[in-house]
Amino acid sequence: MVPFCVGGRGLRSRPTAALPQPVLVDSPSSLLFSVLLAQLPIFTSAFPAHPRRQHPDFDKLTNQTRHLQKLTHDLINDHEFDTAIDHHRFKSLPAINSRANDLSSLELKPTLSQLHADLKSFEHHFEWLSKATRKHHHSSAPKLGEMISHIKSLINSLQRQMVRVEAPRIPSPSPSLPPHPSFHWEMDQSSQELLQRFRLFCDWAARALLSLKSKMQA
């Protein structure tokens, strides 16, 4: 109250405006609140509005396929011979369509699923050939074993990538395999036919993977 005088009258008191009272803030709570505000941009950036799409590791798959192609090429060159090759021994080998137009129309999930199924088929055929070469003590047996190991590795890599993109597995039917060769030349014929078909498959598979990679990056 502030005293004042009006017209000789006695002193009166005039009310003054109330001053705002200071607000007491709990210091630890205030500090915690400030820290949370400062961390808010970090929390929001940790949860993007749109989840990132999962893409297969095309470089790894392509490198594994190219390595298999080289192993196949080396095996063919190790045992080349002049006699004509009978290309009708294996009835259940995967059909290989290597037209350029087909590469441009490939889709991710069906292609990965088909590559996986075809590789499983080739795996069964090469295991059959490996048993035949061991039976005849053929010199190609160790390299065939190495190649089968790399085929299994590529199959496992494909399976992991298929899980990432949710590509379905295609059931692989049991292959129709011929009887084991009785003679050395029959085994050579079977080996050459299977290796040449697999070399074509690896070439097509590598180009298909590169085509899919370019589509995903577009």
C-alpha atoms as a printed R data frame, in Angstrom:
    type eleno elety resid chain resno      x       y       z
1   ATOM     1    CA   MET     A     1  0.000   0.000   0.000
2   ATOM     2    CA   VAL     A     2  1.317   3.501  -0.938
3   ATOM     3    CA   PRO     A     3  0.104   6.567   1.217
4   ATOM     4    CA   PHE     A     4 -1.045   9.766  -0.576
5   ATOM     5    CA   CYS     A     5 -2.935  13.055   0.269
6   ATOM     6    CA   VAL     A     6 -6.023  14.441  -1.525
7   ATOM     7    CA   GLY     A     7 -7.524  17.940  -0.745
8   ATOM     8    CA   GLY     A     8 -6.050  18.209   2.718
9   ATOM     9    CA   ARG     A     9 -7.687  15.113   3.833
10  ATOM    10    CA   GLY     A    10 -5.868  12.531   5.713
11  ATOM    11    CA   LEU     A    11 -3.566  10.093   4.146
12  ATOM    12    CA   ARG     A    12 -5.125   7.249   2.358
13  ATOM    13    CA   SER     A    13 -3.651   4.162   0.986
14  ATOM    14    CA   ARG     A    14 -3.831   3.323  -2.737
15  ATOM    15    CA   PRO     A    15 -3.614  -0.344  -3.660
16  ATOM    16    CA   THR     A    16 -0.700  -1.249  -5.900
17  ATOM    17    CA   ALA     A    17 -0.684  -3.866  -8.663
18  ATOM    18    CA   ALA     A    18  0.357  -7.276  -7.437
19  ATOM    19    CA   LEU     A    19  3.834  -8.228  -8.558
20  ATOM    20    CA   PRO     A    20  4.209 -11.669 -10.155
21  ATOM    21    CA   GLN     A    21  5.594 -14.140  -7.744
22  ATOM    22    CA   PRO     A    22  8.636 -16.120  -8.857
23  ATOM    23    CA   VAL     A    23  7.875 -19.704  -9.795
24  ATOM    24    CA   LEU     A    24 10.076 -22.164  -8.061
25  ATOM    25    CA   VAL     A    25 11.195 -24.940 -10.373
26  ATOM    26    CA   ASP     A    26 12.524 -28.192  -9.181
27  ATOM    27    CA   SER     A    27 16.072 -28.163 -10.585
28  ATOM    28    CA   PRO     A    28 16.510 -31.924 -11.257
29  ATOM    29    CA   SER     A    29 13.138 -32.104 -13.035
30  ATOM    30    CA   SER     A    30 13.930 -29.044 -15.115
31  ATOM    31    CA   LEU     A    31 17.275 -30.513 -16.152
32  ATOM    32    CA   LEU     A    32 15.705 -33.824 -17.157
33  ATOM    33    CA   PHE     A    33 13.064 -32.033 -19.227
34  ATOM    34    CA   SER     A    34 15.727 -30.033 -21.022
35  ATOM    35    CA   VAL     A    35 17.700 -33.166 -21.807
36  ATOM    36    CA   LEU     A    36 14.608 -34.881 -23.230
37  ATOM    37    CA   LEU     A    37 13.855 -31.897 -25.441
38  ATOM    38    CA   ALA     A    38 17.413 -31.874 -26.728
39  ATOM    39    CA   GLN     A    39 17.239 -35.610 -27.570
40  ATOM    40    CA   LEU     A    40 13.875 -35.373 -29.354
41  ATOM    41    CA   PRO     A    41 15.374 -34.949 -32.882
42  ATOM    42    CA   ILE     A    42 17.525 -38.021 -32.326
43  ATOM    43    CA   PHE     A    43 14.559 -40.113 -31.244
44  ATOM    44    CA   THR     A    44 12.473 -39.046 -34.234
45  ATOM    45    CA   SER     A    45 15.271 -39.711 -36.713
46  ATOM    46    CA   ALA     A    46 15.732 -43.210 -35.300
47  ATOM    47    CA   PHE     A    47 12.226 -44.134 -36.488
48  ATOM    48    CA   PRO     A    48 11.813 -43.063 -40.132
49  ATOM    49    CA   ALA     A    49  8.311 -42.633 -41.425
50  ATOM    50    CA   HIS     A    50  8.951 -45.003 -44.333
51  ATOM    51    CA   PRO     A    51 10.876 -48.217 -43.652
52  ATOM    52    CA   ARG     A    52 13.848 -48.817 -45.914
53  ATOM    53    CA   ARG     A    53 13.296 -51.451 -48.580
54  ATOM    54    CA   GLN     A    54 15.485 -54.523 -48.389
55  ATOM    55    CA   HIS     A    55 17.468 -55.298 -51.524
56  ATOM    56    CA   PRO     A    56 19.472 -58.458 -52.176
57  ATOM    57    CA   ASP     A    57 23.257 -58.341 -52.194
58  ATOM    58    CA   PHE     A    58 23.547 -58.580 -55.972
59  ATOM    59    CA   ASP     A    59 27.315 -58.060 -55.975
60  ATOM    60    CA   LYS     A    60 27.932 -61.097 -53.780
61  ATOM    61    CA   LEU     A    61 25.537 -63.293 -55.748
62  ATOM    62    CA   THR     A    62 27.063 -62.205 -59.073
63  ATOM    63    CA   ASN     A    63 30.631 -62.806 -57.873
64  ATOM    64    CA   GLN     A    64 29.758 -66.288 -56.641
65  ATOM    65    CA   THR     A    65 28.066 -67.078 -59.946
66  ATOM    66    CA   ARG     A    66 31.030 -65.821 -61.990
67  ATOM    67    CA   HIS     A    67 33.389 -67.912 -59.890
68  ATOM    68    CA   LEU     A    68 31.306 -71.006 -60.591
69  ATOM    69    CA   GLN     A    69 31.365 -70.153 -64.275
70  ATOM    70    CA   LYS     A    70 35.182 -70.013 -64.199
71  ATOM    71    CA   LEU     A    71 35.430 -73.359 -62.392
72  ATOM    72    CA   THR     A    72 33.130 -74.890 -64.995
73  ATOM    73    CA   HIS     A    73 35.172 -73.425 -67.837
74  ATOM    74    CA   ASP     A    74 38.379 -74.865 -66.368
75  ATOM    75    CA   LEU     A    75 36.847 -78.330 -66.005
76  ATOM    76    CA   ILE     A    76 35.654 -78.273 -69.614
77  ATOM    77    CA   ASN     A    77 39.105 -77.291 -70.860
78  ATOM    78    CA   ASP     A    78 40.774 -79.967 -68.739
79  ATOM    79    CA   HIS     A    79 38.906 -82.770 -70.517
80  ATOM    80    CA   GLU     A    80 38.052 -81.615 -74.000
81  ATOM    81    CA   PHE     A    81 37.767 -84.338 -76.629
82  ATOM    82    CA   ASP     A    82 36.833 -84.487 -80.276
83  ATOM    83    CA   THR     A    83 33.905 -86.884 -80.233
84  ATOM    84    CA   ALA     A    84 30.406 -85.470 -80.606
85  ATOM    85    CA   ILE     A    85 28.564 -84.957 -77.349
86  ATOM    86    CA   ASP     A    86 25.198 -86.576 -76.804
87  ATOM    87    CA   HIS     A    87 23.025 -83.802 -75.382
88  ATOM    88    CA   HIS     A    88 20.140 -86.045 -74.417
89  ATOM    89    CA   ARG     A    89 21.478 -87.936 -71.430
90  ATOM    90    CA   PHE     A    90 19.912 -85.635 -68.854
91  ATOM    91    CA   LYS     A    91 16.174 -85.163 -69.270
92  ATOM    92    CA   SER     A    92 15.547 -83.014 -66.192
93  ATOM    93    CA   LEU     A    93 18.130 -80.250 -66.534
94  ATOM    94    CA   PRO     A    94 16.680 -76.727 -66.194
95  ATOM    95    CA   ALA     A    95 15.709 -75.035 -69.425
96  ATOM    96    CA   ILE     A    96 17.890 -71.997 -70.090
97  ATOM    97    CA   ASN     A    97 16.350 -69.040 -71.889
98  ATOM    98    CA   SER     A    98 19.084 -66.514 -72.643
99  ATOM    99    CA   ARG     A    99 17.345 -64.046 -74.954
100 ATOM   100    CA   ALA     A   100 18.158 -60.388 -74.251
101 ATOM   101    CA   ASN     A   101 14.474 -59.440 -74.233
102 ATOM   102    CA   ASP     A   102 13.840 -61.866 -71.400
103 ATOM   103    CA   LEU     A   103 16.415 -60.130 -69.184
104 ATOM   104    CA   SER     A   104 14.626 -56.787 -69.469
105 ATOM   105    CA   SER     A   105 11.331 -58.287 -68.289
106 ATOM   106    CA   LEU     A   106 12.680 -60.103 -65.224
107 ATOM   107    CA   GLU     A   107 11.083 -59.518 -61.817
108 ATOM   108    CA   LEU     A   108 12.934 -59.800 -58.526
109 ATOM   109    CA   LYS     A   109 11.091 -62.431 -56.505
110 ATOM   110    CA   PRO     A   110 10.230 -64.910 -59.304
111 ATOM   111    CA   THR     A   111 13.785 -64.717 -60.667
112 ATOM   112    CA   LEU     A   112 15.450 -65.411 -57.314
113 ATOM   113    CA   SER     A   113 13.048 -68.293 -56.703
114 ATOM   114    CA   GLN     A   114 13.726 -69.803 -60.141
115 ATOM   115    CA   LEU     A   115 17.503 -69.436 -59.803
116 ATOM   116    CA   HIS     A   116 17.338 -71.219 -56.466
117 ATOM   117    CA   ALA     A   117 15.265 -74.098 -57.888
118 ATOM   118    CA   ASP     A   118 17.551 -74.444 -60.931
119 ATOM   119    CA   LEU     A   119 20.675 -74.499 -58.774
120 ATOM   120    CA   LYS     A   120 19.186 -77.237 -56.606
121 ATOM   121    CA   SER     A   121 18.569 -79.278 -59.755
122 ATOM   122    CA   PHE     A   122 22.151 -78.788 -60.963
123 ATOM   123    CA   GLU     A   123 23.391 -79.693 -57.497
124 ATOM   124    CA   HIS     A   124 21.666 -83.101 -57.716
125 ATOM   125    CA   HIS     A   125 23.061 -83.714 -61.207
126 ATOM   126    CA   PHE     A   126 26.615 -82.842 -60.203
127 ATOM   127    CA   GLU     A   127 26.417 -85.044 -57.114
128 ATOM   128    CA   TRP     A   128 25.444 -87.887 -59.465
129 ATOM   129    CA   LEU     A   129 28.439 -87.066 -61.689
130 ATOM   130    CA   SER     A   130 30.758 -86.816 -58.691
131 ATOM   131    CA   LYS     A   131 29.860 -90.358 -57.615
132 ATOM   132    CA   ALA     A   132 30.540 -91.600 -61.149
133 ATOM   133    CA   THR     A   133 33.953 -89.911 -61.334
134 ATOM   134    CA   ARG     A   134 34.986 -91.324 -57.966
135 ATOM   135    CA   LYS     A   135 33.899 -94.792 -59.081
136 ATOM   136    CA   HIS     A   136 36.109 -94.543 -62.165
137 ATOM   137    CA   HIS     A   137 38.915 -92.757 -60.267
138 ATOM   138    CA   HIS     A   138 38.651 -89.892 -62.717
139 ATOM   139    CA   SER     A   139 41.093 -86.998 -62.360
140 ATOM   140    CA   SER     A   140 38.259 -84.460 -62.326
141 ATOM   141    CA   ALA     A   141 36.783 -85.802 -59.072
142 ATOM   142    CA   PRO     A   142 38.541 -83.272 -56.732
143 ATOM   143    CA   LYS     A   143 37.546 -80.266 -58.868
144 ATOM   144    CA   LEU     A   144 33.980 -81.529 -59.094
145 ATOM   145    CA   GLY     A   145 33.871 -81.755 -55.317
146 ATOM   146    CA   GLU     A   146 35.103 -78.169 -55.072
147 ATOM   147    CA   MET     A   147 32.489 -76.992 -57.537
148 ATOM   148    CA   ILE     A   148 29.660 -78.744 -55.688
149 ATOM   149    CA   SER     A   149 30.807 -77.000 -52.515
150 ATOM   150    CA   HIS     A   150 30.570 -73.615 -54.272
151 ATOM   151    CA   ILE     A   151 27.138 -74.493 -55.670
152 ATOM   152    CA   LYS     A   152 25.920 -75.208 -52.128
153 ATOM   153    CA   SER     A   153 27.381 -71.896 -50.960
154 ATOM   154    CA   LEU     A   154 25.558 -69.992 -53.703
155 ATOM   155    CA   ILE     A   155 22.315 -71.801 -52.855
156 ATOM   156    CA   ASN     A   156 22.682 -70.726 -49.211
157 ATOM   157    CA   SER     A   157 23.367 -67.125 -50.262
158 ATOM   158    CA   LEU     A   158 20.262 -67.152 -52.462
159 ATOM   159    CA   GLN     A   159 18.165 -68.520 -49.613
160 ATOM   160    CA   ARG     A   160 19.256 -65.672 -47.333
161 ATOM   161    CA   GLN     A   161 18.456 -63.062 -49.971
162 ATOM   162    CA   MET     A   162 15.087 -64.685 -50.667
163 ATOM   163    CA   VAL     A   163 14.207 -64.363 -46.984
164 ATOM   164    CA   ARG     A   164 15.105 -60.651 -47.079
165 ATOM   165    CA   VAL     A   165 12.701 -59.931 -49.943
166 ATOM   166    CA   GLU     A   166 10.131 -62.605 -48.996
167 ATOM   167    CA   ALA     A   167 10.559 -64.546 -52.238
168 ATOM   168    CA   PRO     A   168  8.832 -67.958 -52.166
169 ATOM   169    CA   ARG     A   169 10.651 -71.227 -52.680
170 ATOM   170    CA   ILE     A   170  9.757 -73.301 -55.710
171 ATOM   171    CA   PRO     A   171  9.613 -77.039 -54.953
172 ATOM   172    CA   SER     A   172 12.480 -78.808 -56.678
173 ATOM   173    CA   PRO     A   173 11.337 -82.133 -58.188
174 ATOM   174    CA   SER     A   174 13.595 -85.143 -58.040
175 ATOM   175    CA   PRO     A   175 15.770 -85.194 -61.174
176 ATOM   176    CA   SER     A   176 15.536 -87.923 -63.765
177 ATOM   177    CA   LEU     A   177 19.098 -89.242 -63.825
178 ATOM   178    CA   PRO     A   178 20.566 -91.814 -66.219
179 ATOM   179    CA   PRO     A   179 22.312 -94.961 -64.960
180 ATOM   180    CA   HIS     A   180 25.921 -94.502 -63.940
181 ATOM   181    CA   PRO     A   181 28.236 -94.808 -66.961
182 ATOM   182    CA   SER     A   182 29.852 -98.185 -67.479
183 ATOM   183    CA   PHE     A   183 32.743 -96.923 -69.573
184 ATOM   184    CA   HIS     A   184 35.186 -94.095 -69.235
185 ATOM   185    CA   TRP     A   185 34.109 -92.426 -72.474
186 ATOM   186    CA   GLU     A   186 30.468 -92.481 -71.362
187 ATOM   187    CA   MET     A   187 31.418 -90.661 -68.201
188 ATOM   188    CA   ASP     A   188 33.334 -88.080 -70.231
189 ATOM   189    CA   GLN     A   189 30.291 -87.550 -72.431
190 ATOM   190    CA   SER     A   190 28.050 -87.064 -69.399
191 ATOM   191    CA   SER     A   191 30.561 -84.734 -67.787
192 ATOM   192    CA   GLN     A   192 30.901 -82.548 -70.886
193 ATOM   193    CA   GLU     A   193 27.161 -82.268 -71.432
194 ATOM   194    CA   LEU     A   194 26.473 -81.332 -67.822
195 ATOM   195    CA   LEU     A   195 29.364 -78.862 -67.603
196 ATOM   196    CA   GLN     A   196 28.436 -77.096 -70.831
197 ATOM   197    CA   ARG     A   197 24.815 -76.730 -69.754
198 ATOM   198    CA   PHE     A   198 25.897 -75.405 -66.387
199 ATOM   199    CA   ARG     A   199 28.283 -72.896 -67.970
200 ATOM   200    CA   LEU     A   200 25.371 -71.504 -69.999
201 ATOM   201    CA   PHE     A   201 23.254 -71.357 -66.866
202 ATOM   202    CA   CYS     A   202 25.923 -69.441 -64.914
203 ATOM   203    CA   ASP     A   203 26.319 -66.952 -67.749
204 ATOM   204    CA   TRP     A   204 22.568 -66.350 -67.895
205 ATOM   205    CA   ALA     A   205 22.255 -66.169 -64.081
206 ATOM   206    CA   ALA     A   206 25.028 -63.570 -63.781
207 ATOM   207    CA   ARG     A   207 23.438 -61.391 -66.470
208 ATOM   208    CA   ALA     A   208 20.024 -61.788 -64.833
209 ATOM   209    CA   LEU     A   209 21.401 -60.665 -61.459
210 ATOM   210    CA   LEU     A   210 23.078 -57.631 -63.031
211 ATOM   211    CA   SER     A   211 19.824 -56.747 -64.805
212 ATOM   212    CA   LEU     A   212 17.898 -56.951 -61.527
213 ATOM   213    CA   LYS     A   213 20.518 -54.818 -59.790
214 ATOM   214    CA   SER     A   214 20.192 -52.050 -62.387
215 ATOM   215    CA   LYS     A   215 16.386 -52.130 -61.982
216 ATOM   216    CA   MET     A   216 16.596 -51.836 -58.201
217 ATOM   217    CA   GLN     A   217 18.964 -48.867 -58.456
218 ATOM   218    CA   ALA     A   218 16.851 -47.019 -61.029
